[in-house]
Amino acid sequence: MIPEQISWEIQKCQEMCKALEADQVCLEEGRQESEREAARQQAAAALLHERVQQLQEEARAAKFQEQPGRGSEERNQLLQQKAALESEWQQLERLQIDQVPPVPPERFMVFKGRTEEKVAKSSLDTLSVKPWIRYPLPGGTALLTFETSQVARRIVALQEHRVQLDECTFLRVKAKPVELLMPVSVEVALERSPRQVLLSGLRFPSLPKEQLLDKLALFFSKRQHQGGEVEAAQWLTGPGHVVLTFVEDGVAERLIQRGQFQVTIGKETSKVKVSPYLDGKISDLMLCPVVCPRTVLLSGIPEVLNEELMREALEIHFQKPSKGGGEVEAVAYVPPGQCALAVFEQEGGGGLGLPSAERLS
């Protein structure tokens, strides 16, 4: 397997990791606990505020006492109690900001699988990944996918094949198995990014994505919104999550503490949630070679026919049982001087099946 393909596989794993990071902040239990704690703190603050107002009324009434000396003494005591309660109220508001964790973005999910009464404990820490592998195809090669793996094995076992183009023209091609590198184990190290935040709840249907990125970067760069200079803004793969990267330290922490912002862009308004962004890096990756069971690689194909006629000639030849062939499902041919990428996906039975080709210029 060439280094470019391995690099591409690592990049795909990193993208999957980012999607998992976005899901990780969506824990419903943390959100509910945050809301309950915020409600308790708000109720306590309301009681203190009511008590302060009551003391203010009593202090104003003390001015009209018939005994000036006694009224002045009571007034001073009330003012001291008022100052103590106001100080306690301010401390409570600070605790409400510091202790209540930010509300994670909501993620609506639909279950379409099957349930099991008993799930092994070890399976809770595992992740099933559907492979999506790109295989580079140089010029002068072709991929043939057969209906059965038995035909593919026969074609590979014969190795060299003599393909008849017309009554006088033949060409010789070599058949090889298609070997792919599959990730079997991935370890990802996660850490909270100090200069990045995750935005969710972006409901601006009329704005193009690129324009919305610019508007969000402008909104969160203003000091009145507790923001700072934005270095980069990008969309995450998934349901409308944006990552903002700031130039200065401390900006992300201020936004996360506030948690929610009412963002108005044009005539549309949306309540945008700001959450911590977890940055993931692949710390360990194990790959295992796997042979594609029904697909065969043909090489050494000269440029003697155009692309369509060559595909037809190869399909006709390798469908003949007398040549060791069988029913052909797909043919992907790359003429000499060109290159392409074949994309392999997982079949229902677990193997890698029918590839689709992406032509590169």
Residue, then its C-alpha position, 0 to 999 in steps of 0.5 A: m500500500i502506497p504512503e498516500q493511501i495510508s495518509w488518506e486513511i489516517q485523515k479519514c480517521q481524524e475526521m471520524c474522531k472530530a465527529l465523535e468529539a462533537d457527539q461527546v459534548c452532547l451528553e444529556e445527563g450533563r445538560q439536565e444537571s446543568e439546568r437543575e443547578a442553574a434553576r437552584q442558583q437562580a431561585a436562591a438569587a431571587l430570594l436574596h434580591e427580595r430580602v435586599q429590597q425588604l431591607q431597603e424599605e425598612a431602612r427608608a422607614a427608619k428615617f421617620q422614627e420619632q427617636p432620632g438616635r435610636g432610628s439612626e442606630e437601627r438604620n446603620q444596622l440595616l445598611q450593614q445587613k444590606a451590604a452583607l446581603e448584596s455581597e453574598w448575592q454577588q458571590l452567589e452570581r459568580l458561583q452560578i457562572d463558575q460552577v454550572p458547566p456549559v450546556p452541551p449542544e443538543r443532538f437528535m438521534v434516530f435508532k434504526g438497529r436492533t436491541e439486545e437484552k445483554v450487552a458485553k461490558s467490553s463492547l461498550d468501549t468499542l467502536s464499529v467503523k464502516p470501511w470506505i477505502r480509496y485504492p489508487l489505479p495507475g494508467g493501463t489497469a482495470l478492476l473487474t468485480f465478479e458475482t462470486s469470489q470463486v470466479a475471482r480466485r480462478i482468474v487470479a490463479l491463472q495469472e496471465h490472460r490472452v484477451q482477443l480483441d478481433e480476429c487478428t488482435f490479441l493482448r496479454v494482461k496479468a491478473k492480481p488480487v486486490e490487497l487493501l490496508m484496513p484499520v483494525s485498531v485506532e487509539v485517539a488522544l483527546e484534550r480540550s482546546p484552549r483557543q477553540v469553541l464548538l458552536s451548535g444550534l445554528r438555524f439560519p436556513s437562508l444563508p449559504k454556509e460560507q457566508l454564515l461562517d463569516k457572519l459568525a466570525l464577525f459576531f464573536s470577534k466583538r468585545q461587546h459579545q465577550g469575543g476576540e479576534v477569530e483566526a479560523a472558522q470551519w464546519l464540522t462533518g455532521p449536523g451543523h456544528v462550527v468550530l471557531t479558533f481565536v488568536e488570544d488565550g482566554v476568549a474561548e473560556r469566557l464564551i464557554q462560561r456564558g454558554q448561550f448567545q442570541v445571534t441575529i443575522g439579517k432577519e433571522t435570529s437563533k440561540v447559539k450554544v457555545s461548548p468546549y471543543l475537544d481536539g483529537k489526535i491519533s496516537d496509535l494506528m494498526l493496519c491489516p492487509v485484506v484481500c478483496p474477495r470478488t475484485v481482481l486487478l488487471s495490469g499491462i493493458p496497452e492503449v489499442l482501443n478507446e475506453e468504452l470499447m476496451r471495457e466491453a472487450l474485457e467484460i466479454h472475455f472474462q465472462k466466458p466460462s471457457k476462459g475461467g471467467g463468470e458473470v461480471e458485475a462491474v468493470a473500471y478501466v483507466p487508460p494509459g497516461q491517466c490515473a483514478l481512485a477506486v472506492f471500496e465499501q463494506e458489503g452486507g456480509g462483512g467483506l469488501g465489494l463493488p468498487s466505484a471509480e473516481r477519475l483524477s486529472 
